[in-house]
Amino acid sequence: MPNILALVGRPNVGKSTLFNRLTKRRMAIIDPTAGVTRDRHYGKSDWNGITFSVIDTGGYIKDSDDVFELQIREQIEIAIEEADVILFMVDAMEGITPMDEVMADLLRRKGKPYLLVANKADNARLMNDSSVFYALGVEEVFPVSSINGSGTGDLLDVAVSKFKQKEEEEMDPDIPKFAVVGRPNVGKSSLVNALLGQERNIVTDIPGTTRDSIYTRYNQFGLDFYLVDTAGLRKKGKVQENIEFYSVMRSVRAIELADVCILLVDATTPFESQDLNIFSLAARNNKGVVILVNKWDLVHNKDHNSAKNYEQQIRERIAPFTDVPVIFTAVPQKQRIFKAIETAVAVFYSRRKKIPTAKLNDVMLPLIQKNPPPATKGKYIKIKYVTQLPTHYPSFAFFCNLPQYVKEPYMRFLENQIRSKWDFSGVPIKVYCRKK
């Protein structure tokens, strides 16, 4: 199971700044106004070869009557429960505050591994002054500056050392693992029950009924795979109950562990932004994707163009990664659900596909010669060699004389040429240009 690192602390101690540094992305909004971070942000990070998830939480405020702050406080406590290691952040410029003492007491009672991070220690004096935080009963204080990165290396060395080596479930790595994902109440548990032929999971009209991720082995009709039904992922701003936030965290882990994600969407509504968020989460994690449009039987006034138009709408939203299977189904009637699984199996094997280097060069180099990268600043780019990298998902390195001048549109051209010659439907492809 992937490890989770949670960032907690009172408002405006720099949690979002550290989150952005760890994930190497500007996902979290940074503002001196307390309480800007109300949504939970999820990101991926790695240190010393160890990959883990990072959660940025809102600022902890005790005994507040503000409804947003109440929800933030409840969800921070859940993040603490689910996290493997916690970074308790304080402000080195302000010293110990009563709110820091409240948070320290909460963490002691929870009994989870945590490290005290004295942020904003931007100079030698503040680093020395950080020793005042030993009064909070910690064994070590880590003075850091999230803005310039000083001290974060030593902090991460200790943080990752506290991750437990989690025992993997006894699952054959050669058997596909499919995660059934989607917004609440789109029919994920119904799909699992229909495939297994039994009421394996609770099915109700109440969003969020499924609270855990459940692995089930399926071995019938010549198909063999693990199926994991995840809790419904809902737009974080609408996560109001503790149990739903708990479900979101479990769903993120399930996506990370899967080989292929079967994304269910509701045919009675347009392809929503949260559908796109889930799709993007799977694609960013380099997972295979099959889109299953459920409840197609409930769509009224259909004609022969309805499915085509809905599929076109989906592809416009998920661009530029549009080479994804889209299947229309009605789960209770078992319409095309086995086609969906057969497609997911095909995506699994496409994700594992290895193209011999000789064949790759024989096909790609003539295409590149016919359509070379455009010259930049009077310099001509010559791609001389291509090979597939030894990763768990398809990634290709194109070796050339001036890789820094190869722009995104041409990288997309290379990806599209690979897709046109080999079947990678439903599989994200990474293309890199490297110095020859």
Contacts in CASP RR format, 6 or more apart in sequence:
PFRMAT RR
TARGET T0000
AUTHOR 0000-0000-0000
METHOD contacts of the structure
MODEL  1
MPNILALVGRPNVGKSTLFNRLTKRRMAIIDPTAGVTRDRHYGKSDWNGI
TFSVIDTGGYIKDSDDVFELQIREQIEIAIEEADVILFMVDAMEGITPMD
EVMADLLRRKGKPYLLVANKADNARLMNDSSVFYALGVEEVFPVSSINGS
GTGDLLDVAVSKFKQKEEEEMDPDIPKFAVVGRPNVGKSSLVNALLGQER
NIVTDIPGTTRDSIYTRYNQFGLDFYLVDTAGLRKKGKVQENIEFYSVMR
SVRAIELADVCILLVDATTPFESQDLNIFSLAARNNKGVVILVNKWDLVH
NKDHNSAKNYEQQIRERIAPFTDVPVIFTAVPQKQRIFKAIETAVAVFYS
RRKKIPTAKLNDVMLPLIQKNPPPATKGKYIKIKYVTQLPTHYPSFAFFC
NLPQYVKEPYMRFLENQIRSKWDFSGVPIKVYCRKK
1 166 0 8 1.000
1 168 0 8 1.000
1 253 0 8 1.000
1 257 0 8 1.000
2 51 0 8 1.000
2 52 0 8 1.000
2 53 0 8 1.000
2 253 0 8 1.000
2 256 0 8 1.000
2 257 0 8 1.000
3 50 0 8 1.000
3 52 0 8 1.000
3 53 0 8 1.000
3 84 0 8 1.000
3 85 0 8 1.000
3 163 0 8 1.000
3 164 0 8 1.000
3 166 0 8 1.000
4 52 0 8 1.000
4 53 0 8 1.000
4 54 0 8 1.000
4 55 0 8 1.000
4 82 0 8 1.000
4 83 0 8 1.000
4 84 0 8 1.000
4 85 0 8 1.000
4 249 0 8 1.000
4 253 0 8 1.000
5 22 0 8 1.000
5 45 0 8 1.000
5 52 0 8 1.000
5 53 0 8 1.000
5 54 0 8 1.000
5 55 0 8 1.000
5 83 0 8 1.000
5 84 0 8 1.000
5 85 0 8 1.000
5 86 0 8 1.000
5 87 0 8 1.000
5 159 0 8 1.000
6 54 0 8 1.000
6 55 0 8 1.000
6 57 0 8 1.000
6 79 0 8 1.000
6 80 0 8 1.000
6 82 0 8 1.000
6 83 0 8 1.000
6 85 0 8 1.000
6 86 0 8 1.000
6 87 0 8 1.000
7 15 0 8 1.000
7 18 0 8 1.000
7 19 0 8 1.000
7 54 0 8 1.000
7 55 0 8 1.000
7 56 0 8 1.000
7 57 0 8 1.000
7 86 0 8 1.000
7 87 0 8 1.000
7 89 0 8 1.000
8 15 0 8 1.000
8 57 0 8 1.000
8 59 0 8 1.000
8 60 0 8 1.000
8 76 0 8 1.000
8 79 0 8 1.000
8 80 0 8 1.000
8 86 0 8 1.000
8 87 0 8 1.000
8 88 0 8 1.000
8 89 0 8 1.000
8 103 0 8 1.000
8 107 0 8 1.000
9 15 0 8 1.000
9 57 0 8 1.000
9 58 0 8 1.000
9 59 0 8 1.000
9 60 0 8 1.000
9 76 0 8 1.000
9 88 0 8 1.000
9 89 0 8 1.000
9 90 0 8 1.000
9 99 0 8 1.000
9 100 0 8 1.000
9 103 0 8 1.000
10 59 0 8 1.000
10 60 0 8 1.000
10 61 0 8 1.000
10 90 0 8 1.000
10 97 0 8 1.000
10 99 0 8 1.000
10 100 0 8 1.000
10 103 0 8 1.000
11 34 0 8 1.000
11 35 0 8 1.000
11 58 0 8 1.000
11 59 0 8 1.000
11 60 0 8 1.000
11 61 0 8 1.000
12 32 0 8 1.000
12 33 0 8 1.000
12 34 0 8 1.000
12 35 0 8 1.000
12 59 0 8 1.000
12 91 0 8 1.000
13 59 0 8 1.000
13 89 0 8 1.000
13 90 0 8 1.000
13 91 0 8 1.000
13 119 0 8 1.000
13 120 0 8 1.000
14 30 0 8 1.000
14 89 0 8 1.000
14 91 0 8 1.000
14 119 0 8 1.000
14 120 0 8 1.000
14 146 0 8 1.000
15 28 0 8 1.000
15 37 0 8 1.000
15 56 0 8 1.000
15 57 0 8 1.000
15 58 0 8 1.000
15 59 0 8 1.000
15 89 0 8 1.000
16 28 0 8 1.000
16 29 0 8 1.000
16 30 0 8 1.000
16 36 0 8 1.000
16 37 0 8 1.000
16 41 0 8 1.000
16 56 0 8 1.000
17 28 0 8 1.000
17 30 0 8 1.000
17 119 0 8 1.000
17 146 0 8 1.000
17 147 0 8 1.000
18 87 0 8 1.000
18 89 0 8 1.000
18 117 0 8 1.000
18 119 0 8 1.000
18 144 0 8 1.000
18 146 0 8 1.000
18 152 0 8 1.000
19 27 0 8 1.000
19 28 0 8 1.000
19 41 0 8 1.000
19 43 0 8 1.000
19 54 0 8 1.000
19 56 0 8 1.000
20 26 0 8 1.000
20 27 0 8 1.000
20 28 0 8 1.000
20 30 0 8 1.000
21 146 0 8 1.000
21 149 0 8 1.000
21 152 0 8 1.000
22 45 0 8 1.000
22 54 0 8 1.000
22 152 0 8 1.000
22 156 0 8 1.000
23 43 0 8 1.000
23 44 0 8 1.000
23 45 0 8 1.000
23 54 0 8 1.000
24 45 0 8 1.000
25 43 0 8 1.000
27 41 0 8 1.000
27 43 0 8 1.000
27 56 0 8 1.000
28 37 0 8 1.000
28 41 0 8 1.000
28 56 0 8 1.000
29 36 0 8 1.000
29 37 0 8 1.000
30 36 0 8 1.000
34 59 0 8 1.000
35 58 0 8 1.000
35 59 0 8 1.000
35 69 0 8 1.000
35 72 0 8 1.000
37 56 0 8 1.000
37 57 0 8 1.000
37 58 0 8 1.000
37 59 0 8 1.000
38 58 0 8 1.000
38 68 0 8 1.000
38 71 0 8 1.000
38 72 0 8 1.000
38 237 0 8 1.000
39 236 0 8 1.000
39 237 0 8 1.000
40 55 0 8 1.000
40 56 0 8 1.000
40 57 0 8 1.000
40 58 0 8 1.000
40 75 0 8 1.000
40 79 0 8 1.000
40 236 0 8 1.000
40 245 0 8 1.000
40 248 0 8 1.000
41 55 0 8 1.000
41 56 0 8 1.000
42 53 0 8 1.000
42 54 0 8 1.000
42 55 0 8 1.000
42 252 0 8 1.000
42 281 0 8 1.000
43 53 0 8 1.000
43 54 0 8 1.000
43 55 0 8 1.000
44 51 0 8 1.000
44 52 0 8 1.000
44 53 0 8 1.000
44 54 0 8 1.000
44 284 0 8 1.000
44 285 0 8 1.000
45 51 0 8 1.000
45 52 0 8 1.000
45 53 0 8 1.000
45 54 0 8 1.000
46 52 0 8 1.000
47 153 0 8 1.000
47 156 0 8 1.000
47 157 0 8 1.000
47 159 0 8 1.000
47 160 0 8 1.000
48 156 0 8 1.000
48 157 0 8 1.000
48 160 0 8 1.000
50 160 0 8 1.000
50 163 0 8 1.000
52 84 0 8 1.000
52 160 0 8 1.000
52 163 0 8 1.000
53 252 0 8 1.000
53 253 0 8 1.000
53 256 0 8 1.000
55 79 0 8 1.000
55 83 0 8 1.000
55 249 0 8 1.000
57 72 0 8 1.000
57 75 0 8 1.000
57 76 0 8 1.000
57 79 0 8 1.000
58 72 0 8 1.000
58 76 0 8 1.000
59 72 0 8 1.000
59 76 0 8 1.000
60 72 0 8 1.000
60 73 0 8 1.000
60 76 0 8 1.000
60 99 0 8 1.000
60 102 0 8 1.000
60 103 0 8 1.000
60 106 0 8 1.000
61 69 0 8 1.000
61 72 0 8 1.000
61 73 0 8 1.000
61 99 0 8 1.000
62 73 0 8 1.000
62 99 0 8 1.000
62 102 0 8 1.000
64 70 0 8 1.000
64 73 0 8 1.000
71 240 0 8 1.000
74 242 0 8 1.000
74 245 0 8 1.000
75 239 0 8 1.000
75 242 0 8 1.000
75 245 0 8 1.000
77 106 0 8 1.000
78 242 0 8 1.000
78 245 0 8 1.000
78 246 0 8 1.000
78 249 0 8 1.000
79 245 0 8 1.000
79 249 0 8 1.000
80 86 0 8 1.000
80 106 0 8 1.000
80 107 0 8 1.000
80 110 0 8 1.000
80 112 0 8 1.000
81 110 0 8 1.000
81 112 0 8 1.000
81 246 0 8 1.000
82 246 0 8 1.000
82 249 0 8 1.000
82 250 0 8 1.000
83 112 0 8 1.000
84 113 0 8 1.000
84 162 0 8 1.000
84 163 0 8 1.000
84 164 0 8 1.000
85 112 0 8 1.000
85 113 0 8 1.000
85 114 0 8 1.000
85 115 0 8 1.000
85 159 0 8 1.000
85 162 0 8 1.000
85 163 0 8 1.000
86 107 0 8 1.000
86 112 0 8 1.000
86 113 0 8 1.000
86 114 0 8 1.000
86 115 0 8 1.000
87 114 0 8 1.000
87 115 0 8 1.000
87 117 0 8 1.000
87 155 0 8 1.000
87 159 0 8 1.000
88 103 0 8 1.000
88 104 0 8 1.000
88 107 0 8 1.000
88 114 0 8 1.000
88 115 0 8 1.000
88 116 0 8 1.000
88 117 0 8 1.000
89 117 0 8 1.000
89 119 0 8 1.000
90 96 0 8 1.000
90 97 0 8 1.000
90 100 0 8 1.000
90 116 0 8 1.000
90 117 0 8 1.000
90 118 0 8 1.000
90 119 0 8 1.000
90 133 0 8 1.000
90 136 0 8 1.000
91 97 0 8 1.000
91 118 0 8 1.000
91 119 0 8 1.000
91 120 0 8 1.000
92 118 0 8 1.000
92 119 0 8 1.000
92 120 0 8 1.000
92 121 0 8 1.000
92 126 0 8 1.000
92 127 0 8 1.000
92 129 0 8 1.000
92 130 0 8 1.000
92 143 0 8 1.000
93 120 0 8 1.000
93 126 0 8 1.000
95 129 0 8 1.000
95 132 0 8 1.000
95 133 0 8 1.000
96 132 0 8 1.000
96 133 0 8 1.000
96 135 0 8 1.000
96 136 0 8 1.000
100 133 0 8 1.000
100 136 0 8 1.000
101 136 0 8 1.000
104 116 0 8 1.000
104 136 0 8 1.000
104 137 0 8 1.000
104 138 0 8 1.000
107 114 0 8 1.000
113 162 0 8 1.000
115 138 0 8 1.000
115 140 0 8 1.000
115 142 0 8 1.000
115 155 0 8 1.000
115 158 0 8 1.000
115 159 0 8 1.000
115 162 0 8 1.000
116 133 0 8 1.000
116 136 0 8 1.000
116 138 0 8 1.000
116 140 0 8 1.000
116 141 0 8 1.000
116 142 0 8 1.000
117 142 0 8 1.000
117 144 0 8 1.000
117 155 0 8 1.000
118 130 0 8 1.000
118 133 0 8 1.000
118 141 0 8 1.000
118 142 0 8 1.000
118 143 0 8 1.000
118 144 0 8 1.000
119 144 0 8 1.000
119 145 0 8 1.000
119 146 0 8 1.000
120 126 0 8 1.000
120 145 0 8 1.000
120 146 0 8 1.000
120 147 0 8 1.000
121 127 0 8 1.000
121 129 0 8 1.000
121 130 0 8 1.000
121 143 0 8 1.000
121 144 0 8 1.000
121 145 0 8 1.000
121 150 0 8 1.000
122 145 0 8 1.000
122 147 0 8 1.000
122 148 0 8 1.000
122 150 0 8 1.000
126 143 0 8 1.000
127 143 0 8 1.000
130 141 0 8 1.000
130 143 0 8 1.000
131 141 0 8 1.000
133 141 0 8 1.000
134 141 0 8 1.000
140 158 0 8 1.000
142 151 0 8 1.000
142 154 0 8 1.000
142 155 0 8 1.000
142 158 0 8 1.000
143 151 0 8 1.000
144 150 0 8 1.000
144 151 0 8 1.000
144 152 0 8 1.000
144 155 0 8 1.000
145 151 0 8 1.000
146 152 0 8 1.000
169 215 0 8 1.000
171 177 0 8 1.000
171 215 0 8 1.000
171 226 0 8 1.000
175 217 0 8 1.000
175 224 0 8 1.000
175 225 0 8 1.000
175 226 0 8 1.000
176 225 0 8 1.000
176 226 0 8 1.000
176 259 0 8 1.000
176 260 0 8 1.000
176 344 0 8 1.000
176 345 0 8 1.000
176 348 0 8 1.000
177 215 0 8 1.000
177 225 0 8 1.000
177 226 0 8 1.000
177 228 0 8 1.000
177 257 0 8 1.000
177 258 0 8 1.000
177 259 0 8 1.000
177 260 0 8 1.000
178 225 0 8 1.000
178 226 0 8 1.000
178 227 0 8 1.000
178 228 0 8 1.000
178 258 0 8 1.000
178 259 0 8 1.000
178 260 0 8 1.000
178 261 0 8 1.000
178 262 0 8 1.000
178 341 0 8 1.000
178 344 0 8 1.000
178 348 0 8 1.000
179 213 0 8 1.000
179 228 0 8 1.000
179 230 0 8 1.000
179 254 0 8 1.000
179 255 0 8 1.000
179 257 0 8 1.000
179 258 0 8 1.000
179 260 0 8 1.000
179 261 0 8 1.000
179 262 0 8 1.000
179 287 0 8 1.000
180 188 0 8 1.000
180 191 0 8 1.000
180 192 0 8 1.000
180 227 0 8 1.000
180 228 0 8 1.000
180 229 0 8 1.000
180 230 0 8 1.000
180 262 0 8 1.000
180 264 0 8 1.000
181 188 0 8 1.000
181 230 0 8 1.000
181 232 0 8 1.000
181 233 0 8 1.000
181 251 0 8 1.000
181 254 0 8 1.000
181 255 0 8 1.000
181 261 0 8 1.000
181 262 0 8 1.000
181 263 0 8 1.000
181 264 0 8 1.000
181 278 0 8 1.000
181 282 0 8 1.000
182 188 0 8 1.000
182 230 0 8 1.000
182 232 0 8 1.000
182 233 0 8 1.000
182 263 0 8 1.000
182 264 0 8 1.000
182 265 0 8 1.000
182 275 0 8 1.000
182 278 0 8 1.000
183 207 0 8 1.000
183 232 0 8 1.000
183 233 0 8 1.000
183 234 0 8 1.000
183 265 0 8 1.000
183 266 0 8 1.000
183 272 0 8 1.000
183 274 0 8 1.000
183 275 0 8 1.000
183 278 0 8 1.000
184 207 0 8 1.000
184 208 0 8 1.000
184 231 0 8 1.000
184 232 0 8 1.000
184 233 0 8 1.000
184 234 0 8 1.000
184 244 0 8 1.000
185 205 0 8 1.000
185 206 0 8 1.000
185 207 0 8 1.000
185 208 0 8 1.000
185 232 0 8 1.000
185 266 0 8 1.000
186 232 0 8 1.000
186 264 0 8 1.000
186 265 0 8 1.000
186 266 0 8 1.000
186 294 0 8 1.000
186 295 0 8 1.000
187 203 0 8 1.000
187 264 0 8 1.000
187 294 0 8 1.000
187 295 0 8 1.000
187 331 0 8 1.000
188 210 0 8 1.000
188 229 0 8 1.000
188 230 0 8 1.000
188 232 0 8 1.000
188 264 0 8 1.000
189 201 0 8 1.000
189 202 0 8 1.000
189 203 0 8 1.000
189 209 0 8 1.000
189 210 0 8 1.000
189 229 0 8 1.000
190 203 0 8 1.000
190 331 0 8 1.000
190 332 0 8 1.000
191 229 0 8 1.000
191 262 0 8 1.000
191 264 0 8 1.000
191 292 0 8 1.000
191 294 0 8 1.000
191 331 0 8 1.000
191 337 0 8 1.000
192 200 0 8 1.000
192 201 0 8 1.000
192 214 0 8 1.000
192 216 0 8 1.000
192 227 0 8 1.000
192 229 0 8 1.000
193 199 0 8 1.000
193 200 0 8 1.000
193 201 0 8 1.000
193 203 0 8 1.000
194 331 0 8 1.000
194 332 0 8 1.000
194 334 0 8 1.000
194 337 0 8 1.000
195 218 0 8 1.000
195 227 0 8 1.000
195 337 0 8 1.000
195 341 0 8 1.000
196 216 0 8 1.000
196 218 0 8 1.000
196 227 0 8 1.000
200 214 0 8 1.000
200 216 0 8 1.000
200 229 0 8 1.000
201 210 0 8 1.000
201 214 0 8 1.000
201 229 0 8 1.000
202 209 0 8 1.000
202 210 0 8 1.000
203 209 0 8 1.000
207 232 0 8 1.000
207 234 0 8 1.000
207 244 0 8 1.000
208 231 0 8 1.000
208 232 0 8 1.000
208 234 0 8 1.000
208 243 0 8 1.000
208 244 0 8 1.000
208 247 0 8 1.000
210 229 0 8 1.000
210 230 0 8 1.000
210 231 0 8 1.000
210 232 0 8 1.000
210 247 0 8 1.000
211 231 0 8 1.000
211 243 0 8 1.000
211 246 0 8 1.000
211 247 0 8 1.000
211 250 0 8 1.000
212 231 0 8 1.000
212 247 0 8 1.000
212 250 0 8 1.000
213 228 0 8 1.000
213 229 0 8 1.000
213 230 0 8 1.000
213 231 0 8 1.000
213 250 0 8 1.000
213 251 0 8 1.000
213 253 0 8 1.000
213 254 0 8 1.000
214 228 0 8 1.000
214 229 0 8 1.000
215 226 0 8 1.000
215 227 0 8 1.000
215 228 0 8 1.000
216 226 0 8 1.000
216 227 0 8 1.000
216 228 0 8 1.000
216 229 0 8 1.000
217 224 0 8 1.000
217 225 0 8 1.000
217 226 0 8 1.000
217 227 0 8 1.000
218 224 0 8 1.000
218 225 0 8 1.000
218 226 0 8 1.000
218 227 0 8 1.000
221 338 0 8 1.000
223 341 0 8 1.000
223 342 0 8 1.000
223 345 0 8 1.000
225 341 0 8 1.000
225 344 0 8 1.000
225 345 0 8 1.000
225 348 0 8 1.000
228 254 0 8 1.000
228 257 0 8 1.000
228 258 0 8 1.000
230 247 0 8 1.000
230 250 0 8 1.000
230 251 0 8 1.000
230 254 0 8 1.000
230 255 0 8 1.000
231 244 0 8 1.000
231 246 0 8 1.000
231 247 0 8 1.000
231 248 0 8 1.000
231 250 0 8 1.000
231 251 0 8 1.000
232 247 0 8 1.000
232 248 0 8 1.000
232 251 0 8 1.000
233 248 0 8 1.000
233 251 0 8 1.000
233 274 0 8 1.000
233 277 0 8 1.000
233 278 0 8 1.000
234 244 0 8 1.000
234 248 0 8 1.000
234 274 0 8 1.000
235 273 0 8 1.000
235 274 0 8 1.000
235 277 0 8 1.000
236 248 0 8 1.000
239 245 0 8 1.000
239 248 0 8 1.000
252 281 0 8 1.000
255 261 0 8 1.000
255 281 0 8 1.000
255 282 0 8 1.000
255 285 0 8 1.000
255 287 0 8 1.000
256 285 0 8 1.000
258 282 0 8 1.000
258 287 0 8 1.000
259 287 0 8 1.000
259 288 0 8 1.000
259 348 0 8 1.000
259 351 0 8 1.000
260 287 0 8 1.000
260 288 0 8 1.000
260 289 0 8 1.000
260 290 0 8 1.000
260 344 0 8 1.000
260 347 0 8 1.000
260 348 0 8 1.000
260 351 0 8 1.000
261 278 0 8 1.000
261 282 0 8 1.000
261 287 0 8 1.000
261 288 0 8 1.000
261 289 0 8 1.000
261 290 0 8 1.000
262 290 0 8 1.000
262 292 0 8 1.000
262 340 0 8 1.000
262 344 0 8 1.000
263 275 0 8 1.000
263 278 0 8 1.000
263 279 0 8 1.000
263 282 0 8 1.000
263 289 0 8 1.000
263 290 0 8 1.000
263 291 0 8 1.000
263 292 0 8 1.000
264 292 0 8 1.000
264 294 0 8 1.000
265 271 0 8 1.000
265 272 0 8 1.000
265 275 0 8 1.000
265 291 0 8 1.000
265 292 0 8 1.000
265 293 0 8 1.000
265 294 0 8 1.000
265 314 0 8 1.000
266 294 0 8 1.000
266 295 0 8 1.000
267 293 0 8 1.000
267 294 0 8 1.000
267 295 0 8 1.000
267 296 0 8 1.000
267 298 0 8 1.000
267 299 0 8 1.000
267 310 0 8 1.000
267 328 0 8 1.000
268 295 0 8 1.000
268 298 0 8 1.000
268 299 0 8 1.000
270 313 0 8 1.000
271 310 0 8 1.000
271 313 0 8 1.000
271 314 0 8 1.000
271 317 0 8 1.000
275 317 0 8 1.000
276 317 0 8 1.000
276 318 0 8 1.000
279 289 0 8 1.000
279 291 0 8 1.000
279 318 0 8 1.000
282 288 0 8 1.000
282 289 0 8 1.000
283 289 0 8 1.000
283 321 0 8 1.000
283 428 0 8 1.000
286 392 0 8 1.000
286 393 0 8 1.000
286 428 0 8 1.000
286 430 0 8 1.000
287 393 0 8 1.000
287 428 0 8 1.000
288 347 0 8 1.000
288 348 0 8 1.000
288 351 0 8 1.000
288 426 0 8 1.000
288 427 0 8 1.000
288 428 0 8 1.000
289 324 0 8 1.000
289 347 0 8 1.000
289 426 0 8 1.000
289 428 0 8 1.000
290 324 0 8 1.000
290 325 0 8 1.000
290 327 0 8 1.000
290 340 0 8 1.000
290 343 0 8 1.000
290 344 0 8 1.000
290 347 0 8 1.000
290 426 0 8 1.000
291 314 0 8 1.000
291 324 0 8 1.000
291 325 0 8 1.000
291 326 0 8 1.000
291 327 0 8 1.000
292 327 0 8 1.000
292 329 0 8 1.000
292 340 0 8 1.000
293 307 0 8 1.000
293 310 0 8 1.000
293 311 0 8 1.000
293 314 0 8 1.000
293 326 0 8 1.000
293 327 0 8 1.000
293 328 0 8 1.000
293 329 0 8 1.000
294 329 0 8 1.000
294 330 0 8 1.000
294 331 0 8 1.000
295 330 0 8 1.000
295 331 0 8 1.000
296 307 0 8 1.000
296 328 0 8 1.000
296 329 0 8 1.000
296 330 0 8 1.000
296 335 0 8 1.000
297 330 0 8 1.000
297 333 0 8 1.000
297 335 0 8 1.000
298 330 0 8 1.000
299 306 0 8 1.000
307 328 0 8 1.000
310 328 0 8 1.000
311 326 0 8 1.000
314 326 0 8 1.000
315 322 0 8 1.000
315 324 0 8 1.000
315 326 0 8 1.000
318 324 0 8 1.000
320 412 0 8 1.000
321 428 0 8 1.000
323 419 0 8 1.000
323 424 0 8 1.000
323 425 0 8 1.000
323 426 0 8 1.000
323 427 0 8 1.000
324 425 0 8 1.000
324 426 0 8 1.000
325 343 0 8 1.000
325 347 0 8 1.000
325 425 0 8 1.000
325 426 0 8 1.000
327 336 0 8 1.000
327 339 0 8 1.000
327 340 0 8 1.000
327 343 0 8 1.000
328 335 0 8 1.000
328 336 0 8 1.000
329 335 0 8 1.000
329 336 0 8 1.000
329 337 0 8 1.000
329 340 0 8 1.000
331 337 0 8 1.000
346 425 0 8 1.000
347 425 0 8 1.000
347 426 0 8 1.000
347 427 0 8 1.000
350 394 0 8 1.000
350 423 0 8 1.000
350 424 0 8 1.000
350 425 0 8 1.000
350 426 0 8 1.000
350 427 0 8 1.000
351 392 0 8 1.000
351 393 0 8 1.000
351 394 0 8 1.000
351 424 0 8 1.000
351 427 0 8 1.000
353 394 0 8 1.000
353 422 0 8 1.000
353 423 0 8 1.000
353 424 0 8 1.000
354 388 0 8 1.000
355 388 0 8 1.000
355 422 0 8 1.000
357 386 0 8 1.000
357 387 0 8 1.000
357 388 0 8 1.000
360 386 0 8 1.000
360 387 0 8 1.000
360 388 0 8 1.000
360 396 0 8 1.000
361 385 0 8 1.000
361 386 0 8 1.000
363 421 0 8 1.000
364 386 0 8 1.000
364 414 0 8 1.000
364 417 0 8 1.000
364 418 0 8 1.000
364 421 0 8 1.000
365 383 0 8 1.000
365 386 0 8 1.000
367 417 0 8 1.000
368 383 0 8 1.000
368 398 0 8 1.000
368 414 0 8 1.000
371 413 0 8 1.000
372 380 0 8 1.000
372 381 0 8 1.000
372 382 0 8 1.000
372 383 0 8 1.000
373 381 0 8 1.000
373 383 0 8 1.000
373 400 0 8 1.000
373 405 0 8 1.000
373 406 0 8 1.000
373 407 0 8 1.000
373 410 0 8 1.000
374 407 0 8 1.000
374 410 0 8 1.000
375 381 0 8 1.000
376 402 0 8 1.000
376 405 0 8 1.000
376 407 0 8 1.000
377 405 0 8 1.000
379 402 0 8 1.000
379 405 0 8 1.000
381 400 0 8 1.000
381 401 0 8 1.000
381 402 0 8 1.000
381 405 0 8 1.000
381 406 0 8 1.000
382 400 0 8 1.000
382 401 0 8 1.000
383 398 0 8 1.000
383 399 0 8 1.000
383 400 0 8 1.000
383 433 0 8 1.000
384 399 0 8 1.000
384 400 0 8 1.000
384 401 0 8 1.000
384 436 0 8 1.000
385 398 0 8 1.000
385 399 0 8 1.000
385 436 0 8 1.000
386 396 0 8 1.000
386 397 0 8 1.000
386 398 0 8 1.000
386 399 0 8 1.000
387 396 0 8 1.000
387 397 0 8 1.000
387 399 0 8 1.000
388 394 0 8 1.000
388 395 0 8 1.000
388 396 0 8 1.000
388 397 0 8 1.000
389 395 0 8 1.000
389 396 0 8 1.000
389 397 0 8 1.000
389 432 0 8 1.000
391 430 0 8 1.000
393 427 0 8 1.000
393 428 0 8 1.000
393 429 0 8 1.000
393 430 0 8 1.000
394 418 0 8 1.000
394 424 0 8 1.000
394 427 0 8 1.000
394 428 0 8 1.000
394 429 0 8 1.000
394 430 0 8 1.000
395 429 0 8 1.000
395 430 0 8 1.000
395 431 0 8 1.000
395 432 0 8 1.000
396 414 0 8 1.000
396 418 0 8 1.000
396 429 0 8 1.000
396 430 0 8 1.000
396 431 0 8 1.000
396 432 0 8 1.000
397 432 0 8 1.000
397 433 0 8 1.000
397 434 0 8 1.000
398 406 0 8 1.000
398 414 0 8 1.000
398 431 0 8 1.000
398 432 0 8 1.000
398 433 0 8 1.000
398 434 0 8 1.000
399 433 0 8 1.000
399 434 0 8 1.000
399 435 0 8 1.000
399 436 0 8 1.000
400 406 0 8 1.000
400 433 0 8 1.000
400 434 0 8 1.000
400 435 0 8 1.000
400 436 0 8 1.000
401 435 0 8 1.000
401 436 0 8 1.000
403 433 0 8 1.000
403 434 0 8 1.000
403 435 0 8 1.000
406 433 0 8 1.000
411 431 0 8 1.000
411 433 0 8 1.000
414 431 0 8 1.000
415 429 0 8 1.000
415 431 0 8 1.000
418 424 0 8 1.000
418 429 0 8 1.000
418 431 0 8 1.000
419 425 0 8 1.000
419 429 0 8 1.000
END
